[in-house]
């Protein structure tokens, strides 16, 4: 699943959390569990299940723990973890304490993440997802994906300046490809597979190759001219492509 350095970080994380919180299980998902993890580039996406909700004091200690881990191990800043009480696993819309992007916040564990955990989640500690996490129905999964495309990604297209950044280009196109496949046949695919789907969907080849090189190759620094052109190509493709996926869903 990982390189040695990542494995050591995960072991250290689990043992450190055990000393702070009443830990039941820790699971990996996304690329870390799905076979597409790229050391130094991919995020480390984790779910920790606790015996009970955190107290205010424990939340403070948890934030300090993550900060200390990031100071000791530079790439630990890519480690993101949601903390779910075992009694609060049933509602996909419920927000949970989460460490991400070097701060504590609250956000849901989405139906996509829940389906990933059931399909290929990796147990780092404790009991497996199937023993604790309610399954996600196909309807729940599809409804979430459609809502995400309609109410998050479509409005984002009104902000072209966002798409001069790598993360918006990458997530916008890869999310579209993965959503298309899941809505068609219920499967969850990796980012590598999504790049192949984007080619089949006639996404701009230059942009697809740009994503591939930044994820798997060694690209040089991007020029301002290229990021502006890339944003234009991405937006020109995404708008009708998202509309088409949503229209098919409504038929």
C-alpha positions in Angstrom: 0.0 0.0 0.0 2.8 2.5 0.9 6.5 3.2 0.8 8.5 2.6 4.0 8.4 6.3 5.1 4.6 6.5 4.8 4.2 3.2 6.6 6.3 4.5 9.5 4.2 7.8 9.6 0.9 5.8 9.7 2.2 3.6 12.5 3.3 6.6 14.5 0.0 8.3 13.9 -2.1 5.4 15.1 0.0 5.0 18.3 -0.1 8.7 19.0 -3.9 8.9 18.6 -4.3 5.9 20.9 -2.6 7.9 23.6 -5.0 10.9 23.2 -8.4 9.4 22.3 -10.5 6.3 22.9 -9.7 4.7 19.6 -11.8 1.9 18.1 -10.5 1.7 14.5 -8.4 3.5 11.9 -9.1 3.1 8.2 -7.4 4.4 5.0 -9.3 5.3 1.9 -8.9 7.1 -1.4 -5.6 6.5 -3.2 -3.9 5.3 0.0 -6.2 2.2 0.0 -7.1 2.1 -3.7 -3.7 1.3 -5.2 -2.9 4.7 -6.7 -0.9 6.3 -3.9 2.0 8.5 -5.0 4.5 9.1 -2.1 5.1 12.8 -1.6 2.2 13.8 -3.9 -0.9 12.1 -2.7 -2.8 13.0 0.5 -3.1 10.4 3.2 -6.8 10.1 3.8 -7.9 8.4 7.0 -10.9 7.8 9.1 -10.7 7.2 12.9 -13.6 5.7 14.8 -13.8 6.6 18.5 -15.6 5.0 21.3 -17.4 8.3 22.1 -17.3 12.0 20.9 -14.2 14.1 21.7 -14.3 16.5 24.7 -13.3 20.1 24.1 -10.0 19.3 25.9 -9.4 16.3 23.7 -10.0 18.4 20.5 -7.3 20.8 21.6 -4.9 18.0 22.3 -5.8 16.4 18.9 -4.9 19.7 17.1 -1.6 19.9 19.0 -0.9 16.3 18.1 -1.3 16.9 14.4 0.7 20.1 14.6 3.6 18.3 16.3 3.4 15.5 13.8 3.6 17.9 10.9 6.6 19.7 12.5 8.5 16.4 13.0 7.7 14.9 9.6 7.2 17.4 6.8 5.0 15.3 4.6 2.7 14.6 7.6 1.0 17.9 6.5 -0.7 15.7 3.8 -2.3 13.5 6.5 -6.0 14.2 6.7 -8.3 12.4 9.2 -11.9 12.5 10.2 -12.9 11.4 13.7 -16.2 9.7 14.1 -17.9 8.5 17.3 -19.1 4.9 17.0 -22.6 6.1 17.9 -22.6 8.7 15.1 -21.9 6.6 12.0 -25.3 6.2 10.5 -26.0 9.6 8.9 -23.8 10.6 5.8 -24.9 14.2 6.2 -23.6 14.5 9.8 -20.4 16.6 10.1 -17.5 15.2 12.0 -14.3 16.6 13.6 -11.7 16.6 10.9 -8.0 17.5 10.6 -7.3 18.6 7.0 -5.1 21.3 5.4 -3.4 21.8 8.7 -6.4 22.8 10.7 -9.4 21.4 12.6 -12.8 21.7 11.0 -16.0 19.8 10.7 -17.3 18.1 7.6 -19.3 15.0 6.5 -17.9 11.6 5.6 -19.6 11.4 2.2 -21.4 8.5 0.6 -18.4 8.2 -1.9 -16.0 7.8 1.0 -18.3 5.4 2.8 -18.6 3.2 -0.4 -14.8 3.4 -0.8 -14.3 2.1 2.8 -16.7 -0.8 2.2 -15.2 -1.7 -1.2 -11.4 -1.4 -0.5 -10.8 0.5 2.8 -7.6 -0.6 4.5 -7.6 -1.4 8.2 -4.7 0.2 10.0 -6.1 -0.5 13.5 -9.1 -2.2 15.0 -12.3 -3.5 13.4 -13.0 -3.3 9.6 -15.5 -0.9 8.0 -18.1 -3.6 7.4 -18.3 -4.3 11.1 -19.1 -0.7 12.1 -20.1 1.5 9.1 -23.7 1.2 7.7 -23.6 0.4 3.9 -24.3 3.0 1.3 -27.2 2.3 -1.1 -26.7 2.9 -4.9 -29.4 5.6 -4.6 -27.6 7.4 -1.8 -24.4 7.3 -3.8 -25.9 8.5 -7.1 -27.9 11.3 -5.3 -24.8 12.6 -3.6 -22.8 12.6 -6.9 -25.5 14.4 -8.8 -25.9 17.0 -6.0 -22.1 17.6 -5.9 -22.0 18.2 -9.7 -25.1 20.4 -9.7 -24.5 22.4 -6.5 -20.8 22.6 -6.2 -19.0 22.0 -9.5 -21.4 23.8 -11.8 -21.4 27.0 -9.7 -17.6 26.8 -9.5 -17.4 27.4 -13.3 -18.5 31.0 -12.6 -15.2 31.6 -11.0 -12.6 31.2 -13.9 -9.8 32.5 -11.7 -10.1 29.4 -9.5 -9.1 27.3 -12.5 -5.7 28.8 -12.9 -4.7 26.7 -9.9 -3.7 23.1 -10.2 -6.0 21.7 -7.6 -9.2 23.0 -9.3 -8.2 21.7 -12.7 -7.3 18.3 -11.3 -10.3 17.9 -9.0 -12.7 19.3 -11.5 -11.8 17.0 -14.3 -11.1 13.9 -12.3 -14.3 14.3 -10.3 -16.3 14.5 -13.6 -14.7 11.3 -15.0 -15.2 9.4 -11.8 -18.8 10.6 -11.4 -19.5 9.6 -15.0 -18.4 6.0 -14.4 -20.1 5.7 -11.0 -23.4 7.0 -12.4 -23.2 4.6 -15.3 -22.2 1.4 -13.7 -21.8 2.0 -9.9 -18.0 1.4 -9.9 -15.5 3.6 -8.1 -12.3 4.2 -10.1 -8.8 5.5 -9.3 -7.3 8.8 -10.6 -5.2 6.8 -13.1 -8.3 5.2 -14.5 -10.1 8.6 -14.5 -7.4 10.0 -16.7 -8.1 7.3 -19.3 -11.8 8.0 -19.0 -11.1 11.7 -19.7 -9.3 10.7 -22.9 -12.3 8.7 -24.0 -14.5 11.7 -23.1 -12.4 13.9 -25.5 -11.1 16.1 -22.7 -8.4 18.5 -23.9 -5.3 16.2 -24.4 -2.9 19.0 -23.2 -4.7 19.3 -19.9 -5.0 15.6 -19.4 -1.3 15.2 -20.0 -0.6 18.1 -17.7 -2.5 16.3 -14.8 -0.7 13.0 -15.6 2.7 14.6 -15.6 2.2 16.4 -12.3 0.9 13.3 -10.7 3.2 10.7 -12.1 6.0 12.5 -13.9 8.5 15.4 -13.3 7.1 18.5 -14.9 8.9 21.8 -14.9 7.3 25.0 -13.5 4.2 26.2 -15.4 4.2 29.6 -17.1 1.4 32.1 -16.5 0.5 31.8 -20.1 0.0 28.1 -19.8 -2.1 28.2 -16.6 -4.4 30.8 -18.3 -4.7 28.7 -21.4 -5.2 25.5 -19.3 -8.0 27.2 -17.3 -9.8 28.2 -20.5 -9.5 24.7 -22.0 -10.7 23.2 -18.8 -13.8 25.4 -18.4 -14.7 25.1 -22.1 -14.8 21.3 -21.6 -16.3 21.1 -18.2 -19.4 23.2 -18.7 -21.1 21.1 -21.4 -19.7 17.8 -20.0 -21.3 18.4 -16.6 -24.5 19.4 -18.2 -24.5 16.3 -20.3 -23.9 14.0 -17.3 -26.8 15.7 -15.4 -29.1 15.6 -18.4 -28.5 11.8 -18.8 -29.3 11.4 -15.1 -32.6 13.2 -15.4 -33.8 11.2 -18.4 
